[in-house]
Amino acid sequence: MKNFIYFLVLILITSCSDNAQKEQNKTENTLLVEGNWILNFKLSNTNNIPVNFNLSKKDTIYQVEFSNAEEKILVNHIIIDDKKINIYDPVFNTWFEGEIINSTTIKGNWVKDGGDYQIPFEAHHGVNERFSNPLKGTNTNNISGRWETDFSIDKPEDHYKAIGQFTQDNNYLTGTFMTETGDYRFLEGNVYNDSVYLSCFDGAHLFLFKALIKNDTLFGTFWSGKHWEEPWVAVRNKNFELTNPDSLTFLKPGYDKLAFTFPNLTGDPVSLNDEKYKNKVVIVNIMGPWCPNCKDETAYLSKLYNKNKDNGLEVIALSFDKSEDYEVAKATALKVKEHFKVDYDILIAGKASKIDAAKALPMLNHIMSYPTTIFIDRQGNIRKIRTGFYGPGTRDFYTRYTEQTNSFVAKLLAE
């Protein structure tokens, strides 16, 4: 009997020891090296979109901070199960599904649109430079300054103008492109000899710009994820300007007011005629929770509202989602509301297409861009409609726009 008990105890001890070893091995397998990493989205066997991120651990929880020039995107919703790792964006409905190959390597897919859109990626620890130098030569070009840019110049139906604004320090390059409907946000990259490389990952979009420098002209190609590719040409022009974004969207003849009724996030109908908005200055922000430029404007409007709500300012966001399902659209809008601490009304306005948005707001000539922002005075008169938004990635343009808007809102409130 004693031998039997001894045997039983020995088995239990061995089993516990084995389980403890397995748990230890599992923990060791999922340990990732903290510090700087580079993640390459694989558009093809020869074309990658790189983004830098920093991996750190707070207590026992990993967090990732993606960087694009001055922009930092903190992600702390990370789930690790043995060799599997999922990383979820805090605002957009996108995520990474990866496998931990070892402590310095992760491979998998970046996923969006509910899984219908996927791009493979590889992430490696210890790489600091965004684009590696293919030539190892000495750089002799500097493209700092303003560039008049034409995208899809070979296709009149797709052609549009832009301002390229860049700052270069040795091989390191930052900047963006501004169009009449918004900007391509924070771009970061390198210049090597006659080659330009810029990229951006903002949680919703992947951008890659490449160009060859020939005298004072850039001949390039732009990729937006795996679904869009177009040529672009840029020439130095410090005086080039785009069409005034306040002139592109306007009321149709026969209309003198903006009118709508849409459900809020509790399902209650909200209208501009509601008592809450009478005798108030109202900013109506036509946006999409999938839109990075909208994300930039929401961050700005949230602060503007908090500063001026006691003086008679109201803001209403009309959210146009990729899903027509109210509950799905509500969930994505709530992520925006919570992330940016939005205290004003967000209404579920319909499906995210410019055609559907124009039908929902038939008094406007068109919805040219997400976002589009409408400024209404205390008498209900539309005083200005702004198409697009220049975010903080545009630097001086963003500063100028926000300062002008702050002054304009203050003027309306004082009337």
N, C-alpha and C positions, 0 to 999 in steps of 0.2 A: 504493500500500500504506500509506504514511504517512497519507494522507487517511482511509483506511478505519479505521486504528487510532485516529486522532484522533476520528472520528465515534463509534466504539465506546466510547471513554473518555467522550466527551461524553454519550452516551446513559446510560451507567452512572452518571455523576455526577448527571445530571438525575433518573434513576430513584431514586437514593438520596436526593436532595434532596426529591423528591415524597413518598417513603415517610416520611422524617423529618418533613415538614410534616404528613402525615396523622396520624402518631403524636402530634405536638405538638397538633394539633387535637383528637385523641381525648382526650388528657390534659386539655386545656383544657375540653372539653365535660363531663368528669366531675368537675371541680373544684367542690366545694361550699363555701359560705361557712361558716366555723366560727362558733360562738356559739349564742345562744338561738333555738329554733324552736318553732312550734306545729303540732301535727298534729291535724286534724279527721277523725274517723271519720264517714262520711256515712250516718246511719240513714235519712234521707229528704231531700227537697229543702230542707226547712226545719228539720231537727233534726240537730244534730251532737254528737258526744262529743269534747271537746277534751282533749289531753294535752300537757304541755310536755316538751321534751327539749333537751339540749345536745349539739351536734355538735362533735367535736374530732378532731384528727389526731395520732397518735403515730407518729413517723417518717413512713412513707408510708401508714400504715393508719388508716382512719377508725374512730371509735368513737362510740356514741350512749349517752347517759345519760338515761333517762326519769325523771321526778320526779312523785311524788304526795305533797305536803306534805313530811314528813321522809324519806320513802322514796326511795332512789335505785336504779335498776335499770340496771346497766352492761351494754351489749351490744357485743361487739367482734368478733362473727362477721358481717362485712359483706363482700359480694362485689359489686364494680362491674365491669361489662363494657360499655364505651362508655356508652350512655345508660341501661342497665339497672342497677338496684340491688336486691339482696336483703339483708334484715336478719333474722337468725335469733335467736330467744330462747334464752338459755343454759340454761333449765330446761325450759320447756314446748315441746310440739310445735307451735309457731306461728311464723309468719314474715311479713315484708312483701315483696311483689313490686311494685317501683315503677319508674317511668320518670323520669329526671332531665330536667325540662323546661328548666331553666336553673340557674344556680348557687344560686338562692334558692328553687327550687320543685321538689317531688317529688310525683308522683301515682301511684296504683296501688291495690292491694288488700291488706288484711290477711287472712291465710289460716290456718285451723286445721282440725283433724280430717281431715288428709290431703288437704285441698283441697275438701272437701264444703261447708265453711262459709267464706264470704268477705264482707268488708265493704269498700267503696271508701273511700279516704282522700285527703286533700290535705295536704301539709306545706309551711309557709312560714317562711323565716328572718325573724328580727327582731321577733317578736311575743312580748311578755313576759306580758301579762295572759291568764289562762286563759279567762275569759268577758268579752267586751267589754260595756260598759255600753250597754244599748239605749235608755236614757232620758236619760243625761247629767245626771241630777239629783243632788241632795244626799241621801245616805243618812241615814235617821232611825231605822232599826231595827237592833237588835242581838239575835241569837238565841243568844248564848253560854249554855251551861248544859245541863241534862239535860231530855230530852223523852220522855214516854210516847208510843209510836208504834204505830199499827195499820196493817198492810199488808193489802191486799185485804179491807178490812172489808165490802165489798159481796158477797163470796163466802165463805160460812162454810167451805167445803171447802178454800179456799186461805188463809184468814185466819191471821196469826201476829202476835205482839207483838214489840216491839223497844225498845231504849233508844237514842235519838238523843243523842249527846254532841258538842257543838260549841264551838269557840273562834273568836271573831270579833275582828279588829283592823281598824277602819275598814271598808273594803269586802271585805277578805280573809277567807276562811272556811276552816277545816279541821275535821275531826271524822270520825265514823263512826256506823254503826248496828250495835248488838249484838243478835243474836237468840239463841234458846235453842240453836242449832246452830252458832254461829260469828259472825263479823263481816264487814262489807263493806269491811274494810281501810282504807287511807289514802285519805280523800276530801279533795279540794281544790277550791275555787271562790270564788265571790263572792256578796255580797248587794248588790242595787241597789234602793233604795226598798222596795217590798213584794215583791220577787222574790228567790228563793233558787236558786242554781245550784251543783251539786257534781258532780264526775266522778272516775273512777279508771280507769287502764289498768295492769294488773299483769302483762301477758304472756299471761294465760290468759283474762281476763274484761274486758269493757267495762261500766262502770256509769255511769249518768246519773240524777241526782235533780234535779227541779225542783219548786218550791213557791211558793205565794202566802201572804204573811203577813196574817192577819186577826186583829187583837187579839193574844191569846196562843195562837193556833192556826195550824198550818201545814197547808195543803191541797196535796198534791203528787202527782206521778207519778214512778214508778221504771221505768227501762229497763235491762234486762240484754242488751246486744248488740241484735240485730234480732229475737230470738226471744221476748222476754218484756217485757211492759208491765203494770204494776199501779198502782192508786191507793194513797196512804197519807195518813194524818192524824196529826198530832202535837200534843200539848198540853204545856205546861210542867209538870213534876212532878219536883222534885229528890229525892223519896223513892221513886220507882218502881223496883222490882226485878223481875227475871225469875225463873222457876223455877230452883231450884238445879240446875246442869248435872250434878252428881254423882248425881242421883236419877232420871234419865231412862232409863238403860240398866242392866239387872241380869240376874243368872242366873235362868233359869226354875226353877220348882219341880221337884225331882228331880235337879238338877245341883248339884255342889259344886266342880267344877273346870273350868278352861278346857283344851281339848285340840284339837290340830290337827297336821297334817303337810303342809307345802308345800315346793316346790323353792326353793332359793336361787338366786343369780345364776350359779352354776356348774352348776346342774341337780341338785344333791344334795338329797335330802329332809332337812328339818329339823323336829324335833318339840320340844315343851316337855319331853319326857321324856329328851332327849339329856343326856349327862353334863355338857355345857357349862353347862346351866341349873340343875342340881341344887344345892340349898342357896344359890341366888342370889335376890336381889330382881330381878324381871323386869318391865319395862314393855313391854306389847304395844301397838303403835301401828297402828291400822287406818286406812290412808291411801290416797290416790290421787296419782300423779305429775302429774295434771292439775289438782290442787286447790290454790289459793293459800293457804287456811288451813292445809292440810297442809304446805305449803312453810314457813310461819311456824313451825309446831310442830317440823318436822324441824330447822330451824336451832337451835331451843332444845334439843331432845333431844340433838343431836349434841354440844353443849357440856356438857350435863348428864352424858352418858355419859363423855366424856373426863375429866371431873373426878372421877367416882366409880367407874370401871371397876375400879380396883385395890382398891376396898373391897367388891366383891361385887355391883355393879350390872350387869345385862345389859339390852339393849333389842333388841326384834325388831319390825321394820316389816312389816306385811302389806300388800302393794301390790296394789290392785285397779285394773286398767288398763281403758281403753276398748276395747282389743283383747283377744280371747281367744287370740291367737297368742303362745306363750311367748317367741319371739325378739323380737317387737315390744315386748311388755311388759317384757322384760329390758332392751332398749335405752333405753326411757324411764326405767326405774328407775335405770339406770346414770348417766343425766344428773343425776338428783337426788343420787345417791351421790357423784359427782365434784364437783358444784357445792358441796355442803355438807360435803364431806370426812367423809362418814359412815363410821364404822369398825364399826358393829354390823350384824347380819344384816338384809338386805332379802329377803323371800320373795315369790314371785309367787303370789298367793292366788286370783286369778280375775278375772272381768269386773266392771267398775265399775258395779254397781247395788246398791241397798240390799237388794233381794230376794235376789240371788246371794250377797251378803255374809252375810245371815242364814242362808242354806242352808249356807254354808261354816262358820259358827259357830252351830250349832243350839242351843247351850246358852244363848244370849243371847235376851232377849225381842224385840229388834229392833236393827238398825243404823240409827239415826235420822240420823246425820250422819257425813260424812268431814270431819275425823278423829274417831275415838273411841279413847280411850286407857284401857288396863286396867293396874292396878297390882297385882302379885302378890308376896306375901311369900316368905320363904325356905322355908316349908312348903308352898308351892304354893296358898295360899289367896288368893282375890281380895279385896283390901281396899278397892278403889275403882274405879269406872268413870266416866270423865269423857266426856261427850258434847260434841263441838265444841271449839273452841279460840279464846280471845281473844288475837289477835296484837298486835304492837307498835303498830298503828294505833289501838288502844283506850286507849293510854297508861296511865293509872292502873290500869285493869282488868288489863292485861297485867302490870304490875309486881306487883300484888297476887297474881295467879294464880301467876306464876313463883316469887315468894317463898314462897307457901304450899306449892307443889309441891316446892321445894327442901327445905323443912323436913320435909315428909311423907316424902320419899325418905330423908332423913338418919335419920329415926325408924325406918323399916323396916330400913335397913342396920345400925342399932345393936341391933336386937332379936336 
